[in-house]
Amino acid sequence: MGKARPKIYAVRVGRRPGIYHSWKEAMTQVLEFPGAVHKSFYDQDEAIAFLGGLHGIEPVLPPDIKPVVPTWGSAPVKAEPGLYPPLPQFDHSQPKLEGYAKRPVHHPFFNLPKAVAKVQDPVLSAQQQAIVDRVLAGENIFFTGSAGTGKSVVLRAIIRALEKPTGWRRKKFAVTASTGIAALNIGGKTVHSWAGIGLGLKPASTLADNILRTGLCRANWLDTDVLILDEVSMIHADLLEKLDYIGRAVRRGENWKPFGGLQLVFCGDFFQLPPVHKNEDVYYAFDTECWEKMFAPHNVVTLTRVYRQNDDVFIKTLESLRRGTISDQQEDVLLECNRTLQSPEGVEPVWLYPRRYEASNKNTARLNALQGSTMLYDAVDMPGQASNKRPLSPEDATRVLNERSRWPETVSLRVGAQVMLVFDYPGLVNGSTGMVVAFMTREQATANGVALPRSTDVAPGRWPVVTFPPPRDCRFILPERVLIPAIAQSLEHPDGTIEATRLQVPLILAWALTIHKAQGLTLERVRVDLNQTFDYGQAYVAISRVTSLEGLELRGFSKSKVLASPRVLEWEAAGEDAKNEEQVVASLDDAL
Ligand SMILES: Nc1ncnc2c1ncn2[C@@H]1O[C@H](COP(=O)(O)OP(=O)(O)OP(=O)(O)O)[C@@H](O)[C@H]1O
């Protein structure tokens, strides 16, 4: 029998916040301490998450209590517990955080959404938890649901659960998504990159031969137990069929099973954005022969409770938008949003547009309308290796970075510019919107009380200082102004070698975004212009980003802009029938 795991005690607010290994030690920190906050855990990661140990974020304290800076060892160390960006210049010589916690507690997350989610994600509902449990039990699962039902929250919970060792062996899993933006949101890579298929345009047999012959990504296919794939609605049927073929060709032992026997965990909502298509015909992942083999009706779970919004009228209107069945009354509700939203605190609601040029024109016009001089940040691109291990040329490095990185080659800013963070700066998340209020050097920022990353990460020069209004229900005190220096982001090959690295200020102009870029975001206020709507799900994705009708400004709306894919509606109805049939057969089996 395994030894029972000892409890650990996290003191978030107390005489000396930190992690303790006995209640006696913890008790001395919290007894008679006003507003003490503490909790016991079996899992150290959960204890750290509870501490809210984000660099730059302090626990909310009663007004008369001064926070105590945690010390993490028998002798106090200078390093603060927290989350640090995984930069190439990541300073491993930082004092190890040790002491109460038996092992170092800095986590080199490649992508901080995962890390931030550890602290901020809500407790799962029973329906959401059941999905995690079934994945851990080894089932193939496709989970879906309307926008805001918590699919991303569940996905992150699955990733966290799979990270923990269970049984005699930890399952190896890959986190992938259909697009680069979706991959970034879950800290994964595109499924193309994981699978080693480039754009995936060649025939399946050529792609499989290539992997077998060169060995490129073969280990990914062979060593992975669970393949997670997010935003599956944007996967073209043709691509899914190719991936299935390659899985069976490379993992020969189980070549009669879909994907050669990988456990498959897919997530997405087919009523949201479809795969890229040139004409009316769209072929979805569920149009493939392998889909039904991967997901029998009982392997499909639909999340039913919407959490992003809590107004019933709005939730029902969104559901009708999703299915293209807007009533006259619901149309009136949306037409009432044809008004100008006020923005008292300076940061304006983001405009969402169907087309890229619309967003770009708006951003340029708004930047040019500002007074003051422009600060121009040119990216520094560093070539790594091509997939054939040859050195990449500087031109090719810039080309691949322009194609695949979300960080622009040039960032033009002025004081007053509205910007979006495209990196998880400690305490803020990818997608936080703010305003540039100044440009400062590291020294000026320190002298003016501006929050900054570890000073070793700030290169000489003047960098934008941005103010980010805290989200409405924010549980933490966020720094008022933050210095955002250039940081490095690398594109990696599946085997972990670096293809190219870009050093750039991780900000984009954000008076306007495309609906495609906004997929997955939760926004409190948004302006949507649907005049140029051209694709299925665009109106639904755009409008469903906002948490309330009060926060919505809607232009160019009419019923004709609501495009729900007839093919998806048909498929969903067939799925319902198949599920009912499966249940009838199961109950007959039970009765016999
Ligand atoms: N169990 C829950 N309790 C409270 N809030 C929740 C819960 N699950 C999700 N949420 C909240 O609902 C909002 C939407 O969640 P999430 O982004 O995961 O939805 P989604 O289904 O992925 O949406 P979309 O399809 O639009 O990307 C988030 O603010 C999230 O914190």
The ligand as an SDF file (V2000), in Angstrom:
LIG
                    3D

 31 33  0  0  0  0  0  0  0  0999 V2000
  -17.5470   26.1270  -13.3770 N   0  0  0  0  0  0  0  0  0  0  0  0
  -17.4670   27.4320  -13.5780 C   0  0  0  0  0  0  0  0  0  0  0  0
  -17.7850   28.3090  -12.5990 N   0  0  0  0  0  0  0  0  0  0  0  0
  -17.7110   29.6570  -12.7770 C   0  0  0  0  0  0  0  0  0  0  0  0
  -17.2860   30.2370  -13.9340 N   0  0  0  0  0  0  0  0  0  0  0  0
  -16.9350   29.4260  -14.9370 C   0  0  0  0  0  0  0  0  0  0  0  0
  -16.9970   27.9960  -14.8300 C   0  0  0  0  0  0  0  0  0  0  0  0
  -16.5820   27.4770  -16.0040 N   0  0  0  0  0  0  0  0  0  0  0  0
  -16.2660   28.5170  -16.8030 C   0  0  0  0  0  0  0  0  0  0  0  0
  -16.4580   29.6850  -16.1640 N   0  0  0  0  0  0  0  0  0  0  0  0
  -16.2020   31.0440  -16.6780 C   0  0  0  0  0  0  0  0  0  0  0  0
  -16.9180   31.2350  -17.8930 O   0  0  0  0  0  0  0  0  0  0  0  0
  -16.1810   32.0450  -18.7940 C   0  0  0  0  0  0  0  0  0  0  0  0
  -16.0510   31.3560  -20.1280 C   0  0  0  0  0  0  0  0  0  0  0  0
  -15.2560   30.1900  -19.9780 O   0  0  0  0  0  0  0  0  0  0  0  0
  -14.4390   29.5880  -21.2050 P   0  0  0  0  0  0  0  0  0  0  0  0
  -13.6640   30.6670  -21.8750 O   0  0  0  0  0  0  0  0  0  0  0  0
  -13.7310   28.3800  -20.7160 O   0  0  0  0  0  0  0  0  0  0  0  0
  -15.6470   29.1630  -22.1470 O   0  0  0  0  0  0  0  0  0  0  0  0
  -15.5490   28.4820  -23.5780 P   0  0  0  0  0  0  0  0  0  0  0  0
  -16.6320   27.4510  -23.6110 O   0  0  0  0  0  0  0  0  0  0  0  0
  -14.1740   28.0180  -23.8520 O   0  0  0  0  0  0  0  0  0  0  0  0
  -15.9370   29.7150  -24.4780 O   0  0  0  0  0  0  0  0  0  0  0  0
  -15.6280   29.9820  -26.0530 P   0  0  0  0  0  0  0  0  0  0  0  0
  -16.2320   28.8240  -26.8090 O   0  0  0  0  0  0  0  0  0  0  0  0
  -16.3310   31.2590  -26.3090 O   0  0  0  0  0  0  0  0  0  0  0  0
  -14.1540   30.0890  -26.2000 O   0  0  0  0  0  0  0  0  0  0  0  0
  -14.8370   32.3100  -18.1370 C   0  0  0  0  0  0  0  0  0  0  0  0
  -14.8770   33.5850  -17.5380 O   0  0  0  0  0  0  0  0  0  0  0  0
  -14.7500   31.2200  -17.0780 C   0  0  0  0  0  0  0  0  0  0  0  0
  -13.9550   31.6040  -15.9660 O   0  0  0  0  0  0  0  0  0  0  0  0
  1  2  1  0
  2  3  1  0
  2  7  2  0
  3  4  2  0
  4  5  1  0
  5  6  2  0
  6  7  1  0
  6 10  1  0
  7  8  1  0
  8  9  2  0
  9 10  1  0
 10 11  1  0
 11 12  1  0
 11 30  1  0
 12 13  1  0
 13 14  1  0
 13 28  1  0
 14 15  1  0
 15 16  1  0
 16 17  2  0
 16 18  1  0
 16 19  1  0
 19 20  1  0
 20 21  2  0
 20 22  1  0
 20 23  1  0
 23 24  1  0
 24 25  2  0
 24 26  1  0
 24 27  1  0
 28 29  1  0
 28 30  1  0
 30 31  1  0
M  END
$$$$
